[in-house]
Each structure stands twice: as C-alpha cells, then as structure tokens.
Amino acid sequence: MRRPGRRAAAVGLAVVGVGLAGAGTACAVRRPRVHAVAMRNFGFDPAVVTVAVGDTIVWTNADFVPHTSTARDSTWDSKTIPADSAWRFVARAPGRHVYYCVFHPNMQGTVEVR
C-alpha cells in the first residue's frame, strides 16, 4: 500500500490556499456612500462630484430662495427644493451628468457616475 507523498500534501495545501483566497474577496464588497452638495450663494458646492453607481447624492439648500437640481439629460429632476431643505437621489446611470437650477440657470454642476 502506498502512502501519500509530498506531492499529495502540496496539492492539499494548494486547495486550502485557493479556498482562503476566495474568502478574502467576499469582504471587499463596496457599500454605497452618501455625497453632499450644498446649494449656497447661488452655486453648487462642490460643483463636480464623482460617485459610484448606487451612491446617494444629497443636495441641501442653504440659500434663502428655492432651487432645483435638474439634470440636462433628464436623468433626474428634484423639482423645488425650498430654503433649509434637502433632496436625495440614488445614482443609477453611469456617465457624466450636467445639471442646473431651473430658477437660476447660471447655477450649474456635474455628477460623474462611474
């Protein structure tokens, strides 16, 4: 009867190593994040925000007048965001989305979804 040699032991260790390597990747799942954009002084701060698909963007109106966050490509439209209020949106469409305030078209920003 043959006894397992070094080769069999090495194969067993390789299989265990592969199992452990696979277990490490399960922990690397990225959780969605929340990104804040302030509407203040008739501008968006920051003017450009980069997010991942599934992330949430929260626009907070710190001005004394209402604003909107309206994507030029119709991806989203917050409608009116009153003073001292906020609106949130979950990014689902990858790409570069330019947006503006309907009431103050000089207010412009960009959301880059990757």
MODELLER restraints for C-alpha pairs under 7 A, 6 or more apart:
rsr = mdl.restraints
at = mdl.atoms
rsr.add(forms.Gaussian(group=physical.xy_distance, feature=features.Distance(at['CA:32:A'], at['CA:54:A']), mean=5.68, stdev=0.5))
rsr.add(forms.Gaussian(group=physical.xy_distance, feature=features.Distance(at['CA:32:A'], at['CA:55:A']), mean=4.73, stdev=0.5))
rsr.add(forms.Gaussian(group=physical.xy_distance, feature=features.Distance(at['CA:33:A'], at['CA:55:A']), mean=4.93, stdev=0.5))
rsr.add(forms.Gaussian(group=physical.xy_distance, feature=features.Distance(at['CA:33:A'], at['CA:56:A']), mean=6.25, stdev=0.5))
rsr.add(forms.Gaussian(group=physical.xy_distance, feature=features.Distance(at['CA:34:A'], at['CA:55:A']), mean=5.93, stdev=0.5))
rsr.add(forms.Gaussian(group=physical.xy_distance, feature=features.Distance(at['CA:34:A'], at['CA:56:A']), mean=4.72, stdev=0.5))
rsr.add(forms.Gaussian(group=physical.xy_distance, feature=features.Distance(at['CA:34:A'], at['CA:57:A']), mean=5.77, stdev=0.5))
rsr.add(forms.Gaussian(group=physical.xy_distance, feature=features.Distance(at['CA:35:A'], at['CA:56:A']), mean=6.18, stdev=0.5))
rsr.add(forms.Gaussian(group=physical.xy_distance, feature=features.Distance(at['CA:35:A'], at['CA:57:A']), mean=4.73, stdev=0.5))
rsr.add(forms.Gaussian(group=physical.xy_distance, feature=features.Distance(at['CA:35:A'], at['CA:58:A']), mean=6.14, stdev=0.5))
rsr.add(forms.Gaussian(group=physical.xy_distance, feature=features.Distance(at['CA:36:A'], at['CA:57:A']), mean=5.87, stdev=0.5))
rsr.add(forms.Gaussian(group=physical.xy_distance, feature=features.Distance(at['CA:36:A'], at['CA:58:A']), mean=4.93, stdev=0.5))
rsr.add(forms.Gaussian(group=physical.xy_distance, feature=features.Distance(at['CA:36:A'], at['CA:59:A']), mean=6.13, stdev=0.5))
rsr.add(forms.Gaussian(group=physical.xy_distance, feature=features.Distance(at['CA:37:A'], at['CA:44:A']), mean=6.37, stdev=0.5))
rsr.add(forms.Gaussian(group=physical.xy_distance, feature=features.Distance(at['CA:37:A'], at['CA:45:A']), mean=5.38, stdev=0.5))
rsr.add(forms.Gaussian(group=physical.xy_distance, feature=features.Distance(at['CA:37:A'], at['CA:46:A']), mean=5.93, stdev=0.5))
rsr.add(forms.Gaussian(group=physical.xy_distance, feature=features.Distance(at['CA:37:A'], at['CA:58:A']), mean=6.04, stdev=0.5))
rsr.add(forms.Gaussian(group=physical.xy_distance, feature=features.Distance(at['CA:37:A'], at['CA:59:A']), mean=4.75, stdev=0.5))
rsr.add(forms.Gaussian(group=physical.xy_distance, feature=features.Distance(at['CA:37:A'], at['CA:60:A']), mean=6.38, stdev=0.5))
rsr.add(forms.Gaussian(group=physical.xy_distance, feature=features.Distance(at['CA:38:A'], at['CA:44:A']), mean=5.74, stdev=0.5))
rsr.add(forms.Gaussian(group=physical.xy_distance, feature=features.Distance(at['CA:38:A'], at['CA:45:A']), mean=5.03, stdev=0.5))
rsr.add(forms.Gaussian(group=physical.xy_distance, feature=features.Distance(at['CA:38:A'], at['CA:59:A']), mean=5.70, stdev=0.5))
rsr.add(forms.Gaussian(group=physical.xy_distance, feature=features.Distance(at['CA:38:A'], at['CA:60:A']), mean=4.95, stdev=0.5))
rsr.add(forms.Gaussian(group=physical.xy_distance, feature=features.Distance(at['CA:38:A'], at['CA:61:A']), mean=6.14, stdev=0.5))
rsr.add(forms.Gaussian(group=physical.xy_distance, feature=features.Distance(at['CA:38:A'], at['CA:62:A']), mean=6.61, stdev=0.5))
rsr.add(forms.Gaussian(group=physical.xy_distance, feature=features.Distance(at['CA:39:A'], at['CA:45:A']), mean=6.40, stdev=0.5))
rsr.add(forms.Gaussian(group=physical.xy_distance, feature=features.Distance(at['CA:39:A'], at['CA:59:A']), mean=6.79, stdev=0.5))
rsr.add(forms.Gaussian(group=physical.xy_distance, feature=features.Distance(at['CA:39:A'], at['CA:60:A']), mean=5.86, stdev=0.5))
rsr.add(forms.Gaussian(group=physical.xy_distance, feature=features.Distance(at['CA:39:A'], at['CA:61:A']), mean=4.67, stdev=0.5))
rsr.add(forms.Gaussian(group=physical.xy_distance, feature=features.Distance(at['CA:39:A'], at['CA:62:A']), mean=5.60, stdev=0.5))
rsr.add(forms.Gaussian(group=physical.xy_distance, feature=features.Distance(at['CA:39:A'], at['CA:63:A']), mean=6.53, stdev=0.5))
rsr.add(forms.Gaussian(group=physical.xy_distance, feature=features.Distance(at['CA:40:A'], at['CA:61:A']), mean=6.63, stdev=0.5))
rsr.add(forms.Gaussian(group=physical.xy_distance, feature=features.Distance(at['CA:40:A'], at['CA:62:A']), mean=5.12, stdev=0.5))
rsr.add(forms.Gaussian(group=physical.xy_distance, feature=features.Distance(at['CA:40:A'], at['CA:63:A']), mean=5.14, stdev=0.5))
rsr.add(forms.Gaussian(group=physical.xy_distance, feature=features.Distance(at['CA:41:A'], at['CA:63:A']), mean=6.37, stdev=0.5))
rsr.add(forms.Gaussian(group=physical.xy_distance, feature=features.Distance(at['CA:42:A'], at['CA:107:A']), mean=6.25, stdev=0.5))
rsr.add(forms.Gaussian(group=physical.xy_distance, feature=features.Distance(at['CA:43:A'], at['CA:107:A']), mean=5.08, stdev=0.5))
rsr.add(forms.Gaussian(group=physical.xy_distance, feature=features.Distance(at['CA:44:A'], at['CA:107:A']), mean=6.71, stdev=0.5))
rsr.add(forms.Gaussian(group=physical.xy_distance, feature=features.Distance(at['CA:44:A'], at['CA:108:A']), mean=6.85, stdev=0.5))
rsr.add(forms.Gaussian(group=physical.xy_distance, feature=features.Distance(at['CA:44:A'], at['CA:109:A']), mean=6.21, stdev=0.5))
rsr.add(forms.Gaussian(group=physical.xy_distance, feature=features.Distance(at['CA:47:A'], at['CA:109:A']), mean=4.60, stdev=0.5))
rsr.add(forms.Gaussian(group=physical.xy_distance, feature=features.Distance(at['CA:47:A'], at['CA:110:A']), mean=6.25, stdev=0.5))
rsr.add(forms.Gaussian(group=physical.xy_distance, feature=features.Distance(at['CA:48:A'], at['CA:109:A']), mean=5.76, stdev=0.5))
rsr.add(forms.Gaussian(group=physical.xy_distance, feature=features.Distance(at['CA:48:A'], at['CA:110:A']), mean=4.71, stdev=0.5))
rsr.add(forms.Gaussian(group=physical.xy_distance, feature=features.Distance(at['CA:48:A'], at['CA:111:A']), mean=5.88, stdev=0.5))
rsr.add(forms.Gaussian(group=physical.xy_distance, feature=features.Distance(at['CA:49:A'], at['CA:110:A']), mean=6.43, stdev=0.5))
rsr.add(forms.Gaussian(group=physical.xy_distance, feature=features.Distance(at['CA:49:A'], at['CA:111:A']), mean=5.05, stdev=0.5))
rsr.add(forms.Gaussian(group=physical.xy_distance, feature=features.Distance(at['CA:49:A'], at['CA:112:A']), mean=6.25, stdev=0.5))
rsr.add(forms.Gaussian(group=physical.xy_distance, feature=features.Distance(at['CA:50:A'], at['CA:111:A']), mean=5.88, stdev=0.5))
rsr.add(forms.Gaussian(group=physical.xy_distance, feature=features.Distance(at['CA:50:A'], at['CA:112:A']), mean=4.63, stdev=0.5))
rsr.add(forms.Gaussian(group=physical.xy_distance, feature=features.Distance(at['CA:50:A'], at['CA:113:A']), mean=6.01, stdev=0.5))
rsr.add(forms.Gaussian(group=physical.xy_distance, feature=features.Distance(at['CA:51:A'], at['CA:112:A']), mean=6.15, stdev=0.5))
rsr.add(forms.Gaussian(group=physical.xy_distance, feature=features.Distance(at['CA:51:A'], at['CA:113:A']), mean=4.98, stdev=0.5))
rsr.add(forms.Gaussian(group=physical.xy_distance, feature=features.Distance(at['CA:51:A'], at['CA:114:A']), mean=6.28, stdev=0.5))
rsr.add(forms.Gaussian(group=physical.xy_distance, feature=features.Distance(at['CA:52:A'], at['CA:113:A']), mean=5.28, stdev=0.5))
rsr.add(forms.Gaussian(group=physical.xy_distance, feature=features.Distance(at['CA:52:A'], at['CA:114:A']), mean=4.86, stdev=0.5))
rsr.add(forms.Gaussian(group=physical.xy_distance, feature=features.Distance(at['CA:53:A'], at['CA:91:A']), mean=5.37, stdev=0.5))
rsr.add(forms.Gaussian(group=physical.xy_distance, feature=features.Distance(at['CA:53:A'], at['CA:92:A']), mean=5.23, stdev=0.5))
rsr.add(forms.Gaussian(group=physical.xy_distance, feature=features.Distance(at['CA:53:A'], at['CA:93:A']), mean=6.90, stdev=0.5))
rsr.add(forms.Gaussian(group=physical.xy_distance, feature=features.Distance(at['CA:53:A'], at['CA:94:A']), mean=6.54, stdev=0.5))
rsr.add(forms.Gaussian(group=physical.xy_distance, feature=features.Distance(at['CA:53:A'], at['CA:113:A']), mean=6.03, stdev=0.5))
rsr.add(forms.Gaussian(group=physical.xy_distance, feature=features.Distance(at['CA:53:A'], at['CA:114:A']), mean=6.16, stdev=0.5))
rsr.add(forms.Gaussian(group=physical.xy_distance, feature=features.Distance(at['CA:54:A'], at['CA:90:A']), mean=5.88, stdev=0.5))
rsr.add(forms.Gaussian(group=physical.xy_distance, feature=features.Distance(at['CA:54:A'], at['CA:91:A']), mean=5.39, stdev=0.5))
rsr.add(forms.Gaussian(group=physical.xy_distance, feature=features.Distance(at['CA:54:A'], at['CA:92:A']), mean=5.90, stdev=0.5))
rsr.add(forms.Gaussian(group=physical.xy_distance, feature=features.Distance(at['CA:55:A'], at['CA:90:A']), mean=5.67, stdev=0.5))
rsr.add(forms.Gaussian(group=physical.xy_distance, feature=features.Distance(at['CA:55:A'], at['CA:91:A']), mean=5.68, stdev=0.5))
rsr.add(forms.Gaussian(group=physical.xy_distance, feature=features.Distance(at['CA:56:A'], at['CA:88:A']), mean=6.60, stdev=0.5))
rsr.add(forms.Gaussian(group=physical.xy_distance, feature=features.Distance(at['CA:56:A'], at['CA:89:A']), mean=5.50, stdev=0.5))
rsr.add(forms.Gaussian(group=physical.xy_distance, feature=features.Distance(at['CA:56:A'], at['CA:90:A']), mean=4.31, stdev=0.5))
rsr.add(forms.Gaussian(group=physical.xy_distance, feature=features.Distance(at['CA:56:A'], at['CA:91:A']), mean=6.16, stdev=0.5))
rsr.add(forms.Gaussian(group=physical.xy_distance, feature=features.Distance(at['CA:57:A'], at['CA:88:A']), mean=5.59, stdev=0.5))
rsr.add(forms.Gaussian(group=physical.xy_distance, feature=features.Distance(at['CA:57:A'], at['CA:89:A']), mean=5.36, stdev=0.5))
rsr.add(forms.Gaussian(group=physical.xy_distance, feature=features.Distance(at['CA:57:A'], at['CA:90:A']), mean=6.40, stdev=0.5))
rsr.add(forms.Gaussian(group=physical.xy_distance, feature=features.Distance(at['CA:58:A'], at['CA:86:A']), mean=6.63, stdev=0.5))
rsr.add(forms.Gaussian(group=physical.xy_distance, feature=features.Distance(at['CA:58:A'], at['CA:87:A']), mean=5.67, stdev=0.5))
rsr.add(forms.Gaussian(group=physical.xy_distance, feature=features.Distance(at['CA:58:A'], at['CA:88:A']), mean=4.31, stdev=0.5))
rsr.add(forms.Gaussian(group=physical.xy_distance, feature=features.Distance(at['CA:58:A'], at['CA:89:A']), mean=6.57, stdev=0.5))
rsr.add(forms.Gaussian(group=physical.xy_distance, feature=features.Distance(at['CA:59:A'], at['CA:86:A']), mean=5.45, stdev=0.5))
rsr.add(forms.Gaussian(group=physical.xy_distance, feature=features.Distance(at['CA:59:A'], at['CA:87:A']), mean=5.35, stdev=0.5))
rsr.add(forms.Gaussian(group=physical.xy_distance, feature=features.Distance(at['CA:59:A'], at['CA:88:A']), mean=6.29, stdev=0.5))
rsr.add(forms.Gaussian(group=physical.xy_distance, feature=features.Distance(at['CA:60:A'], at['CA:85:A']), mean=5.87, stdev=0.5))
rsr.add(forms.Gaussian(group=physical.xy_distance, feature=features.Distance(at['CA:60:A'], at['CA:86:A']), mean=4.21, stdev=0.5))
rsr.add(forms.Gaussian(group=physical.xy_distance, feature=features.Distance(at['CA:60:A'], at['CA:87:A']), mean=6.64, stdev=0.5))
rsr.add(forms.Gaussian(group=physical.xy_distance, feature=features.Distance(at['CA:61:A'], at['CA:81:A']), mean=6.74, stdev=0.5))
rsr.add(forms.Gaussian(group=physical.xy_distance, feature=features.Distance(at['CA:61:A'], at['CA:82:A']), mean=6.86, stdev=0.5))
rsr.add(forms.Gaussian(group=physical.xy_distance, feature=features.Distance(at['CA:61:A'], at['CA:83:A']), mean=5.34, stdev=0.5))
rsr.add(forms.Gaussian(group=physical.xy_distance, feature=features.Distance(at['CA:61:A'], at['CA:84:A']), mean=5.37, stdev=0.5))
rsr.add(forms.Gaussian(group=physical.xy_distance, feature=features.Distance(at['CA:61:A'], at['CA:85:A']), mean=5.55, stdev=0.5))
rsr.add(forms.Gaussian(group=physical.xy_distance, feature=features.Distance(at['CA:61:A'], at['CA:86:A']), mean=6.06, stdev=0.5))
rsr.add(forms.Gaussian(group=physical.xy_distance, feature=features.Distance(at['CA:62:A'], at['CA:83:A']), mean=6.22, stdev=0.5))
rsr.add(forms.Gaussian(group=physical.xy_distance, feature=features.Distance(at['CA:62:A'], at['CA:84:A']), mean=5.55, stdev=0.5))
rsr.add(forms.Gaussian(group=physical.xy_distance, feature=features.Distance(at['CA:63:A'], at['CA:83:A']), mean=5.75, stdev=0.5))
rsr.add(forms.Gaussian(group=physical.xy_distance, feature=features.Distance(at['CA:64:A'], at['CA:83:A']), mean=5.15, stdev=0.5))
rsr.add(forms.Gaussian(group=physical.xy_distance, feature=features.Distance(at['CA:65:A'], at['CA:82:A']), mean=6.72, stdev=0.5))
rsr.add(forms.Gaussian(group=physical.xy_distance, feature=features.Distance(at['CA:65:A'], at['CA:83:A']), mean=5.48, stdev=0.5))
rsr.add(forms.Gaussian(group=physical.xy_distance, feature=features.Distance(at['CA:66:A'], at['CA:80:A']), mean=6.23, stdev=0.5))
rsr.add(forms.Gaussian(group=physical.xy_distance, feature=features.Distance(at['CA:66:A'], at['CA:81:A']), mean=5.46, stdev=0.5))
rsr.add(forms.Gaussian(group=physical.xy_distance, feature=features.Distance(at['CA:66:A'], at['CA:82:A']), mean=4.36, stdev=0.5))
rsr.add(forms.Gaussian(group=physical.xy_distance, feature=features.Distance(at['CA:66:A'], at['CA:83:A']), mean=5.39, stdev=0.5))
rsr.add(forms.Gaussian(group=physical.xy_distance, feature=features.Distance(at['CA:67:A'], at['CA:80:A']), mean=5.86, stdev=0.5))
rsr.add(forms.Gaussian(group=physical.xy_distance, feature=features.Distance(at['CA:67:A'], at['CA:81:A']), mean=5.30, stdev=0.5))
rsr.add(forms.Gaussian(group=physical.xy_distance, feature=features.Distance(at['CA:67:A'], at['CA:82:A']), mean=6.67, stdev=0.5))
rsr.add(forms.Gaussian(group=physical.xy_distance, feature=features.Distance(at['CA:67:A'], at['CA:101:A']), mean=5.75, stdev=0.5))
rsr.add(forms.Gaussian(group=physical.xy_distance, feature=features.Distance(at['CA:67:A'], at['CA:103:A']), mean=6.28, stdev=0.5))
rsr.add(forms.Gaussian(group=physical.xy_distance, feature=features.Distance(at['CA:68:A'], at['CA:78:A']), mean=5.69, stdev=0.5))
rsr.add(forms.Gaussian(group=physical.xy_distance, feature=features.Distance(at['CA:68:A'], at['CA:79:A']), mean=5.62, stdev=0.5))
rsr.add(forms.Gaussian(group=physical.xy_distance, feature=features.Distance(at['CA:68:A'], at['CA:80:A']), mean=5.25, stdev=0.5))
rsr.add(forms.Gaussian(group=physical.xy_distance, feature=features.Distance(at['CA:68:A'], at['CA:81:A']), mean=5.68, stdev=0.5))
rsr.add(forms.Gaussian(group=physical.xy_distance, feature=features.Distance(at['CA:68:A'], at['CA:101:A']), mean=4.61, stdev=0.5))
rsr.add(forms.Gaussian(group=physical.xy_distance, feature=features.Distance(at['CA:68:A'], at['CA:102:A']), mean=5.98, stdev=0.5))
rsr.add(forms.Gaussian(group=physical.xy_distance, feature=features.Distance(at['CA:69:A'], at['CA:77:A']), mean=5.92, stdev=0.5))
rsr.add(forms.Gaussian(group=physical.xy_distance, feature=features.Distance(at['CA:69:A'], at['CA:78:A']), mean=5.33, stdev=0.5))
rsr.add(forms.Gaussian(group=physical.xy_distance, feature=features.Distance(at['CA:69:A'], at['CA:99:A']), mean=6.31, stdev=0.5))
rsr.add(forms.Gaussian(group=physical.xy_distance, feature=features.Distance(at['CA:69:A'], at['CA:100:A']), mean=5.75, stdev=0.5))
rsr.add(forms.Gaussian(group=physical.xy_distance, feature=features.Distance(at['CA:69:A'], at['CA:101:A']), mean=5.42, stdev=0.5))
rsr.add(forms.Gaussian(group=physical.xy_distance, feature=features.Distance(at['CA:70:A'], at['CA:76:A']), mean=5.93, stdev=0.5))
rsr.add(forms.Gaussian(group=physical.xy_distance, feature=features.Distance(at['CA:70:A'], at['CA:77:A']), mean=4.29, stdev=0.5))
rsr.add(forms.Gaussian(group=physical.xy_distance, feature=features.Distance(at['CA:70:A'], at['CA:78:A']), mean=6.20, stdev=0.5))
rsr.add(forms.Gaussian(group=physical.xy_distance, feature=features.Distance(at['CA:70:A'], at['CA:99:A']), mean=5.18, stdev=0.5))
rsr.add(forms.Gaussian(group=physical.xy_distance, feature=features.Distance(at['CA:70:A'], at['CA:100:A']), mean=5.40, stdev=0.5))
rsr.add(forms.Gaussian(group=physical.xy_distance, feature=features.Distance(at['CA:70:A'], at['CA:101:A']), mean=6.11, stdev=0.5))
rsr.add(forms.Gaussian(group=physical.xy_distance, feature=features.Distance(at['CA:70:A'], at['CA:102:A']), mean=6.88, stdev=0.5))
rsr.add(forms.Gaussian(group=physical.xy_distance, feature=features.Distance(at['CA:71:A'], at['CA:77:A']), mean=6.24, stdev=0.5))
rsr.add(forms.Gaussian(group=physical.xy_distance, feature=features.Distance(at['CA:71:A'], at['CA:97:A']), mean=6.39, stdev=0.5))
rsr.add(forms.Gaussian(group=physical.xy_distance, feature=features.Distance(at['CA:71:A'], at['CA:98:A']), mean=5.83, stdev=0.5))
rsr.add(forms.Gaussian(group=physical.xy_distance, feature=features.Distance(at['CA:71:A'], at['CA:99:A']), mean=4.04, stdev=0.5))
rsr.add(forms.Gaussian(group=physical.xy_distance, feature=features.Distance(at['CA:71:A'], at['CA:100:A']), mean=6.57, stdev=0.5))
rsr.add(forms.Gaussian(group=physical.xy_distance, feature=features.Distance(at['CA:72:A'], at['CA:98:A']), mean=5.87, stdev=0.5))
rsr.add(forms.Gaussian(group=physical.xy_distance, feature=features.Distance(at['CA:72:A'], at['CA:99:A']), mean=5.41, stdev=0.5))
rsr.add(forms.Gaussian(group=physical.xy_distance, feature=features.Distance(at['CA:73:A'], at['CA:97:A']), mean=6.93, stdev=0.5))
rsr.add(forms.Gaussian(group=physical.xy_distance, feature=features.Distance(at['CA:78:A'], at['CA:87:A']), mean=6.73, stdev=0.5))
rsr.add(forms.Gaussian(group=physical.xy_distance, feature=features.Distance(at['CA:81:A'], at['CA:87:A']), mean=6.83, stdev=0.5))
rsr.add(forms.Gaussian(group=physical.xy_distance, feature=features.Distance(at['CA:91:A'], at['CA:113:A']), mean=6.83, stdev=0.5))
rsr.add(forms.Gaussian(group=physical.xy_distance, feature=features.Distance(at['CA:93:A'], at['CA:113:A']), mean=6.88, stdev=0.5))
rsr.add(forms.Gaussian(group=physical.xy_distance, feature=features.Distance(at['CA:94:A'], at['CA:113:A']), mean=4.63, stdev=0.5))
rsr.add(forms.Gaussian(group=physical.xy_distance, feature=features.Distance(at['CA:94:A'], at['CA:114:A']), mean=5.40, stdev=0.5))
rsr.add(forms.Gaussian(group=physical.xy_distance, feature=features.Distance(at['CA:95:A'], at['CA:112:A']), mean=5.81, stdev=0.5))
rsr.add(forms.Gaussian(group=physical.xy_distance, feature=features.Distance(at['CA:95:A'], at['CA:113:A']), mean=5.18, stdev=0.5))
rsr.add(forms.Gaussian(group=physical.xy_distance, feature=features.Distance(at['CA:95:A'], at['CA:114:A']), mean=6.53, stdev=0.5))
rsr.add(forms.Gaussian(group=physical.xy_distance, feature=features.Distance(at['CA:96:A'], at['CA:110:A']), mean=6.90, stdev=0.5))
rsr.add(forms.Gaussian(group=physical.xy_distance, feature=features.Distance(at['CA:96:A'], at['CA:111:A']), mean=6.00, stdev=0.5))
rsr.add(forms.Gaussian(group=physical.xy_distance, feature=features.Distance(at['CA:96:A'], at['CA:112:A']), mean=4.49, stdev=0.5))
rsr.add(forms.Gaussian(group=physical.xy_distance, feature=features.Distance(at['CA:96:A'], at['CA:113:A']), mean=6.37, stdev=0.5))
rsr.add(forms.Gaussian(group=physical.xy_distance, feature=features.Distance(at['CA:97:A'], at['CA:110:A']), mean=5.58, stdev=0.5))
rsr.add(forms.Gaussian(group=physical.xy_distance, feature=features.Distance(at['CA:97:A'], at['CA:111:A']), mean=5.13, stdev=0.5))
rsr.add(forms.Gaussian(group=physical.xy_distance, feature=features.Distance(at['CA:97:A'], at['CA:112:A']), mean=6.17, stdev=0.5))
rsr.add(forms.Gaussian(group=physical.xy_distance, feature=features.Distance(at['CA:98:A'], at['CA:109:A']), mean=5.84, stdev=0.5))
rsr.add(forms.Gaussian(group=physical.xy_distance, feature=features.Distance(at['CA:98:A'], at['CA:110:A']), mean=4.41, stdev=0.5))
rsr.add(forms.Gaussian(group=physical.xy_distance, feature=features.Distance(at['CA:98:A'], at['CA:111:A']), mean=6.44, stdev=0.5))
rsr.add(forms.Gaussian(group=physical.xy_distance, feature=features.Distance(at['CA:99:A'], at['CA:108:A']), mean=5.69, stdev=0.5))
rsr.add(forms.Gaussian(group=physical.xy_distance, feature=features.Distance(at['CA:99:A'], at['CA:109:A']), mean=5.29, stdev=0.5))
rsr.add(forms.Gaussian(group=physical.xy_distance, feature=features.Distance(at['CA:99:A'], at['CA:110:A']), mean=5.94, stdev=0.5))
rsr.add(forms.Gaussian(group=physical.xy_distance, feature=features.Distance(at['CA:100:A'], at['CA:107:A']), mean=5.41, stdev=0.5))
rsr.add(forms.Gaussian(group=physical.xy_distance, feature=features.Distance(at['CA:100:A'], at['CA:108:A']), mean=4.25, stdev=0.5))
rsr.add(forms.Gaussian(group=physical.xy_distance, feature=features.Distance(at['CA:100:A'], at['CA:109:A']), mean=6.16, stdev=0.5))
rsr.add(forms.Gaussian(group=physical.xy_distance, feature=features.Distance(at['CA:101:A'], at['CA:107:A']), mean=5.63, stdev=0.5))
rsr.add(forms.Gaussian(group=physical.xy_distance, feature=features.Distance(at['CA:101:A'], at['CA:108:A']), mean=6.85, stdev=0.5))
